[in-house]
Amino acid sequence: MDDLVGAVLLDRYRVEAELGVGGMGRVYLARHVHLGNKVAVKLLTHDEDPLADERFQREAELMARVRHPNVVAVLDFGMTLEGVPAIVMEFVDGISLEEHLKRCGAIAWGEACALLQGILAGLDAVHGAAIMHRDLKPSNVILEEGDIERPKLIDFGIAKPLDPEAIRGALTRAGILVGTPAYMAPEQIVGARVDQRADLYAAGLIWYECATGKLLYDSDEFAELLRRVREPAPPPVAPSSLPEIPDAVADVVLSALSIDPADRPTDARVFAARLRTGARLGRGSRPPVPVSRDRVSAPGPSPGPSAARANRGRYLVAAVLPPTRLGLADERRWLASLLSAGARGFILGAQVWIALQDVPVPEGDARAAAESLCGRVMERFGSTAVASWAVVDTDFALTAPQLIGAKPLPPALRDLLDAML
């Protein structure tokens, strides 16, 4: 296959250059002979395995289920004149995350969080299509145009359907580990049943490597792999040239690296929401502060002196919930029970619950109270919900015209919803 430059594959893709070698095949840059658009064509090369053709076609079928900006799209599949299976994918002009790390070394924790948000968005789409990637690692993440915030997931060569009755881990019947050992979850290493949380573990390892500049477990030795089953991951430490990693962010990542899958985030969306909260705490920033005095509820007592108001905190919580749950009176009553006297709860549309609450504490404690409220909502609704929060100024309010869509939502609330929807 070394002389394919200039050849036309599947009667319509002219090969221009070789791009690299993947787990099951060789990848070429090609161009559609009629439309002129660039594509990437992956040809099966390791055909010693009698099941290789079947697995290669399964890769194409699984990838074709997913359409998401953070996942490379499959455009076509077929057989060359020589009988070699070929997968045609969108061409991404960029470099792998692995190559980026080799060139640049560790990146600041904020950049690592932005990268991981894109990876988790892609994983959410992959898992939503009932697929487990099983080989998530920096070489399988492409940075479009080298942008750290525009990652795309590639190479579904060992992906499997998320079938809880069928997936038994990474060990084949022959006892061979399937995947890349340095990025395997503990349950994969010992051959236990796995689900999407193994991919979340790998995503956490990628963040760890990006933020610290080193692999968490830099060895393929089996004894070293077994350490992962017994020992919790140490806290990440950034190189001295980069900003210190906040505890709020480290805690989120370490939860994804828990030995027991039950202690990890339940899915990619929950992981992403917790990471956003941790990053917000880590930056210590506050969202834009809207000012409005046209309140939805009846006006309360006039505010006291400025000194008294400085002793109060106000926070905003927004939760995107399943419409089938939010429509139940019992669920709405439960949500109302979370609010203390003087707090206000609102329903926006069919699936958004909003809470606005004052607390007679400094801002730091208001943040803790807001995070606690989000945690209770997530415990109640599980992976079917996303919740987030922001500490706002004591003048923040929601108006009736904003709630019915006659006026724009306040920026702080709009920012929360944009991050979740």
PLY file of the C-alpha trace (Angstrom):
ply
format ascii 1.0
element vertex 421
property float x
property float y
property float z
element edge 420
property int vertex1
property int vertex2
end_header
0.00 0.00 0.00
3.03 2.30 -0.24
2.29 3.41 -3.82
-1.30 4.57 -3.39
-0.64 8.27 -4.01
-2.59 9.14 -7.14
-4.78 6.03 -6.95
-8.57 6.36 -6.97
-10.31 4.39 -4.22
-13.96 3.34 -4.29
-14.19 4.99 -7.74
-14.34 8.51 -6.28
-11.53 9.31 -3.81
-8.09 10.20 -5.23
-5.26 9.63 -2.73
-2.96 12.63 -2.20
-0.78 11.62 0.77
-0.37 9.21 3.64
-1.42 10.63 7.01
-0.41 7.88 9.41
-1.01 4.42 10.79
-3.81 3.56 13.21
-4.59 0.52 15.30
-6.14 -1.48 12.46
-5.20 0.39 9.33
-3.34 3.05 7.39
-4.90 6.48 6.87
-4.61 8.57 3.71
-5.56 12.07 2.69
-7.78 11.91 -0.38
-10.04 14.19 -2.39
-13.44 13.45 -3.95
-12.83 13.41 -7.70
-16.10 15.22 -8.48
-16.81 17.41 -5.44
-13.22 18.30 -4.64
-13.61 18.07 -0.85
-10.86 16.51 1.26
-11.49 13.28 3.16
-9.50 10.81 5.24
-9.57 7.21 4.02
-8.63 4.41 6.39
-7.66 1.08 4.82
-7.46 -2.17 6.75
-3.89 -3.43 6.90
-3.80 -6.02 9.70
-5.74 -8.75 7.97
-4.04 -11.76 9.60
-6.99 -11.99 11.96
-9.88 -13.81 10.22
-12.30 -11.48 12.03
-10.45 -8.28 11.04
-12.82 -7.46 8.15
-15.83 -7.85 10.43
-14.29 -5.68 13.14
-13.29 -3.02 10.64
-16.82 -2.84 9.27
-18.18 -2.69 12.80
-15.95 0.32 13.47
-17.53 2.09 10.50
-21.04 1.13 11.59
-20.50 2.33 15.15
-18.90 5.63 14.10
-21.72 6.25 11.61
-24.19 6.31 14.53
-22.65 9.48 15.92
-23.00 12.98 14.51
-21.35 15.51 16.79
-18.81 18.35 16.35
-16.41 16.61 18.74
-16.47 13.25 16.96
-14.99 12.62 13.52
-17.82 11.73 11.14
-17.91 8.65 8.90
-18.96 9.55 5.37
-18.66 6.30 3.42
-17.61 2.65 3.53
-16.71 0.18 0.82
-14.22 -2.30 -0.65
-11.34 -1.42 -2.96
-10.81 -3.32 -6.20
-8.30 -5.46 -4.31
-10.96 -6.35 -1.73
-9.55 -4.15 1.05
-12.17 -2.57 3.34
-12.08 1.25 3.43
-13.66 3.74 5.82
-14.08 7.30 4.51
-14.15 9.98 7.20
-14.21 13.76 7.37
-10.74 15.22 7.09
-9.70 17.23 10.15
-6.94 19.75 9.54
-5.03 19.55 12.80
-2.69 17.51 14.98
-3.23 14.88 17.62
-3.26 15.84 21.27
-0.32 13.46 21.69
1.72 15.48 19.19
0.63 18.74 20.81
1.86 17.56 24.22
5.18 16.42 22.74
5.68 19.87 21.22
4.37 22.07 24.01
4.50 20.01 27.20
1.97 20.50 29.99
-0.78 23.08 29.63
-2.43 25.30 32.23
-5.24 23.67 34.20
-7.82 26.03 32.67
-6.82 24.98 29.16
-6.95 21.34 30.25
-10.50 21.91 31.52
-11.53 23.51 28.22
-10.05 20.56 26.33
-11.79 18.05 28.57
-15.14 19.80 28.11
-14.88 19.12 24.37
-13.79 15.52 24.92
-16.69 14.94 27.33
-19.15 16.48 24.88
-17.96 13.98 22.27
-18.14 11.11 24.76
-21.67 12.13 25.72
-22.70 11.77 22.07
-20.83 8.46 21.72
-22.39 7.02 24.87
-25.77 8.41 23.84
-25.46 6.24 20.73
-24.88 3.24 23.05
-21.18 2.93 22.22
-18.10 2.59 24.41
-14.88 3.92 22.89
-12.53 1.74 25.04
-9.33 3.30 23.66
-9.51 6.98 24.56
-5.99 8.48 24.68
-4.17 11.58 23.38
-3.31 9.98 20.03
-7.04 9.40 19.45
-7.93 13.04 20.04
-7.39 15.41 17.11
-7.13 19.16 17.74
-8.81 20.86 14.81
-6.44 23.51 13.45
-4.32 22.94 16.55
-6.97 24.54 18.79
-6.91 22.98 22.26
-10.62 23.80 22.67
-11.74 22.00 19.48
-10.96 18.32 20.07
-12.41 15.53 17.95
-12.49 11.85 18.95
-11.21 9.34 16.41
-10.37 5.63 16.04
-13.25 3.44 17.13
-11.36 0.27 16.17
-12.06 -1.51 19.46
-15.29 0.28 20.36
-18.19 -1.88 21.55
-21.93 -1.42 21.94
-22.92 -0.52 25.49
-24.65 -3.79 26.23
-24.59 -4.47 29.98
-25.15 -8.20 29.36
-22.31 -8.50 26.89
-19.46 -6.22 27.99
-17.15 -8.10 30.33
-14.10 -5.86 30.29
-10.95 -5.58 28.24
-9.78 -9.20 28.38
-10.48 -11.37 25.37
-11.03 -15.11 25.62
-7.38 -15.54 24.79
-6.44 -13.40 27.79
-5.15 -10.47 25.73
-5.66 -6.92 26.95
-7.59 -4.89 24.38
-6.74 -1.21 24.51
-3.83 0.92 25.69
-2.74 -0.13 29.22
-1.65 3.34 30.35
-5.20 4.64 29.82
-7.20 1.66 31.07
-9.57 1.80 34.01
-8.94 -0.67 36.87
-11.97 -2.76 35.94
-10.61 -3.14 32.40
-7.28 -4.36 33.70
-8.80 -7.14 35.79
-11.37 -8.12 33.17
-14.44 -7.08 35.16
-17.65 -5.77 33.65
-17.20 -2.28 32.21
-19.46 0.53 31.08
-19.14 4.16 29.99
-17.39 5.06 33.26
-14.25 3.35 31.95
-14.16 5.99 29.20
-14.60 8.71 31.85
-11.59 7.27 33.71
-9.54 7.56 30.52
-10.77 11.14 30.06
-9.59 11.94 33.59
-6.18 10.43 32.78
-5.93 12.67 29.70
-6.64 15.76 31.82
-4.07 14.59 34.37
-1.40 14.18 31.70
-2.19 17.55 30.12
-2.12 19.48 33.42
0.93 17.77 34.97
2.97 16.93 31.88
3.28 13.27 32.79
1.31 10.05 32.70
-0.33 8.99 35.94
0.95 5.42 35.39
3.94 5.50 33.07
4.48 1.79 32.63
2.98 -1.14 30.76
4.34 -3.63 33.28
1.53 -5.75 34.68
2.66 -5.14 38.28
2.40 -1.41 37.67
-1.05 -1.83 36.15
-2.23 -3.70 39.20
-1.24 -0.74 41.38
-4.13 1.10 39.76
-6.56 -1.44 41.19
-5.29 -0.95 44.75
-3.97 2.60 45.13
-5.92 5.86 44.67
-4.49 8.39 42.25
-2.28 11.06 43.88
-3.41 14.71 43.56
-2.21 16.36 40.33
0.63 18.86 40.65
1.30 21.37 37.89
4.85 22.16 36.76
6.34 25.19 38.54
6.02 27.25 35.35
2.20 26.90 35.32
-0.52 28.10 37.71
-1.25 25.89 40.70
-4.16 23.49 40.18
-7.12 24.46 42.43
-8.38 21.83 44.85
-11.92 22.23 43.46
-10.73 21.14 40.01
-8.39 18.42 41.25
-11.19 16.89 43.33
-13.46 16.58 40.28
-10.74 14.88 38.22
-9.73 12.58 41.07
-13.36 11.50 41.43
-13.27 10.37 37.78
-10.09 8.41 38.61
-11.72 6.54 41.49
-10.88 2.85 41.68
-14.55 1.93 42.12
-16.64 2.97 39.09
-19.54 3.70 41.46
-17.52 6.61 42.89
-17.02 8.24 39.49
-19.45 10.60 37.74
-22.33 8.61 36.32
-21.87 9.91 32.79
-20.00 12.44 30.66
-22.58 15.18 31.13
-22.39 14.97 34.92
-18.57 14.95 34.75
-18.64 18.08 32.55
-21.06 19.89 34.86
-18.92 19.16 37.92
-15.82 20.27 36.05
-17.47 23.59 35.15
-18.36 24.13 38.80
-14.84 23.25 39.92
-13.30 25.57 37.34
-15.59 28.40 38.42
-14.54 27.91 42.04
-10.91 27.62 41.00
-10.95 30.92 39.13
-12.86 32.65 41.90
-14.73 34.64 39.25
-18.25 35.94 39.32
-20.66 36.08 36.38
-21.96 39.40 35.02
-24.25 41.09 37.53
-27.63 42.16 36.16
-29.62 44.83 38.02
-33.41 44.74 38.03
-35.97 45.88 40.56
-39.10 44.65 38.78
-39.42 41.45 40.84
-41.72 38.54 40.05
-42.84 38.08 43.61
-44.40 40.67 45.82
-41.81 43.09 47.14
-40.40 42.22 50.52
-39.30 44.63 53.21
-37.04 47.41 52.05
-33.36 46.55 52.22
-31.44 47.65 55.24
-28.32 49.76 55.27
-25.45 48.89 52.99
-23.48 47.39 55.87
-26.30 44.96 56.62
-26.65 43.99 52.94
-22.92 43.24 52.79
-23.49 40.45 55.29
-25.89 38.66 52.93
-25.12 36.44 50.00
-27.39 35.52 47.10
-27.00 32.61 44.79
-28.74 31.37 41.67
-29.21 27.69 40.88
-30.47 26.36 37.54
-31.29 22.72 36.86
-32.23 21.13 33.55
-34.55 18.27 34.44
-36.52 15.67 32.46
-39.90 17.16 31.50
-41.60 13.94 32.60
-40.21 14.45 36.11
-40.61 18.20 36.37
-44.23 17.86 35.29
-45.05 15.81 38.39
-46.55 17.69 41.32
-44.62 15.55 43.82
-41.31 16.48 42.21
-42.17 20.19 42.18
-43.12 20.00 45.86
-39.83 18.27 46.62
-37.91 21.02 44.82
-39.85 23.67 46.74
-38.95 21.93 50.00
-35.26 22.62 49.30
-35.79 26.36 49.60
-35.61 28.23 52.87
-37.91 31.06 53.89
-37.65 34.02 51.54
-36.18 31.99 48.67
-37.94 31.89 45.33
-38.32 29.02 42.91
-39.31 29.33 39.26
-40.18 26.99 36.40
-38.88 28.07 33.00
-40.37 26.22 30.05
-40.89 22.48 30.33
-37.64 21.38 31.95
-35.78 24.17 33.74
-36.09 24.78 37.49
-34.53 27.92 38.94
-33.88 28.83 42.57
-32.88 32.25 43.87
-31.90 32.32 47.51
-30.43 34.73 50.05
-28.17 33.47 52.79
-26.95 35.59 55.71
-23.35 34.54 55.15
-20.26 35.75 53.27
-19.90 34.94 49.58
-17.68 31.90 50.17
-20.39 30.25 52.25
-23.00 31.20 49.68
-20.99 29.21 47.15
-20.92 26.21 49.47
-24.68 26.47 50.00
-25.28 26.69 46.24
-23.07 23.67 45.56
-24.90 21.72 48.26
-28.26 22.52 46.68
-26.98 21.40 43.27
-25.73 18.19 44.81
-29.13 17.38 46.31
-30.84 17.95 42.96
-28.33 15.70 41.18
-28.78 12.98 43.81
-32.54 13.10 43.28
-32.57 13.10 39.48
-29.26 11.38 38.74
-27.77 11.32 35.25
-31.02 12.61 33.77
-30.31 16.10 35.14
-27.68 18.81 34.97
-27.41 21.51 37.63
-25.17 24.53 38.00
-24.99 27.69 40.07
-23.60 31.21 40.37
-23.21 33.64 43.24
-24.97 36.86 42.22
-25.33 40.37 43.58
-28.05 41.05 46.15
-29.84 43.21 43.54
-30.25 40.28 41.16
-33.88 39.44 40.34
-36.00 37.71 37.73
-38.96 39.49 36.18
-42.20 38.12 34.81
-41.47 39.37 31.25
-38.12 37.52 31.36
-39.75 34.27 32.48
-42.39 34.34 29.73
-39.85 35.27 27.05
-40.99 38.85 26.49
-37.58 40.15 27.63
-34.10 38.60 27.57
-33.00 36.51 30.53
-30.43 38.06 32.86
-26.85 37.37 31.70
-25.97 35.28 34.77
-28.89 32.93 34.18
-28.32 32.83 30.44
-24.69 31.87 31.01
-25.72 29.00 33.29
-28.25 27.65 30.81
-25.87 28.01 27.84
-23.30 25.91 29.69
-25.82 23.14 30.40
-27.96 22.93 27.27
0 1
1 2
2 3
3 4
4 5
5 6
6 7
7 8
8 9
9 10
10 11
11 12
12 13
13 14
14 15
15 16
16 17
17 18
18 19
19 20
20 21
21 22
22 23
23 24
24 25
25 26
26 27
27 28
28 29
29 30
30 31
31 32
32 33
33 34
34 35
35 36
36 37
37 38
38 39
39 40
40 41
41 42
42 43
43 44
44 45
45 46
46 47
47 48
48 49
49 50
50 51
51 52
52 53
53 54
54 55
55 56
56 57
57 58
58 59
59 60
60 61
61 62
62 63
63 64
64 65
65 66
66 67
67 68
68 69
69 70
70 71
71 72
72 73
73 74
74 75
75 76
76 77
77 78
78 79
79 80
80 81
81 82
82 83
83 84
84 85
85 86
86 87
87 88
88 89
89 90
90 91
91 92
92 93
93 94
94 95
95 96
96 97
97 98
98 99
99 100
100 101
101 102
102 103
103 104
104 105
105 106
106 107
107 108
108 109
109 110
110 111
111 112
112 113
113 114
114 115
115 116
116 117
117 118
118 119
119 120
120 121
121 122
122 123
123 124
124 125
125 126
126 127
127 128
128 129
129 130
130 131
131 132
132 133
133 134
134 135
135 136
136 137
137 138
138 139
139 140
140 141
141 142
142 143
143 144
144 145
145 146
146 147
147 148
148 149
149 150
150 151
151 152
152 153
153 154
154 155
155 156
156 157
157 158
158 159
159 160
160 161
161 162
162 163
163 164
164 165
165 166
166 167
167 168
168 169
169 170
170 171
171 172
172 173
173 174
174 175
175 176
176 177
177 178
178 179
179 180
180 181
181 182
182 183
183 184
184 185
185 186
186 187
187 188
188 189
189 190
190 191
191 192
192 193
193 194
194 195
195 196
196 197
197 198
198 199
199 200
200 201
201 202
202 203
203 204
204 205
205 206
206 207
207 208
208 209
209 210
210 211
211 212
212 213
213 214
214 215
215 216
216 217
217 218
218 219
219 220
220 221
221 222
222 223
223 224
224 225
225 226
226 227
227 228
228 229
229 230
230 231
231 232
232 233
233 234
234 235
235 236
236 237
237 238
238 239
239 240
240 241
241 242
242 243
243 244
244 245
245 246
246 247
247 248
248 249
249 250
250 251
251 252
252 253
253 254
254 255
255 256
256 257
257 258
258 259
259 260
260 261
261 262
262 263
263 264
264 265
265 266
266 267
267 268
268 269
269 270
270 271
271 272
272 273
273 274
274 275
275 276
276 277
277 278
278 279
279 280
280 281
281 282
282 283
283 284
284 285
285 286
286 287
287 288
288 289
289 290
290 291
291 292
292 293
293 294
294 295
295 296
296 297
297 298
298 299
299 300
300 301
301 302
302 303
303 304
304 305
305 306
306 307
307 308
308 309
309 310
310 311
311 312
312 313
313 314
314 315
315 316
316 317
317 318
318 319
319 320
320 321
321 322
322 323
323 324
324 325
325 326
326 327
327 328
328 329
329 330
330 331
331 332
332 333
333 334
334 335
335 336
336 337
337 338
338 339
339 340
340 341
341 342
342 343
343 344
344 345
345 346
346 347
347 348
348 349
349 350
350 351
351 352
352 353
353 354
354 355
355 356
356 357
357 358
358 359
359 360
360 361
361 362
362 363
363 364
364 365
365 366
366 367
367 368
368 369
369 370
370 371
371 372
372 373
373 374
374 375
375 376
376 377
377 378
378 379
379 380
380 381
381 382
382 383
383 384
384 385
385 386
386 387
387 388
388 389
389 390
390 391
391 392
392 393
393 394
394 395
395 396
396 397
397 398
398 399
399 400
400 401
401 402
402 403
403 404
404 405
405 406
406 407
407 408
408 409
409 410
410 411
411 412
412 413
413 414
414 415
415 416
416 417
417 418
418 419
419 420
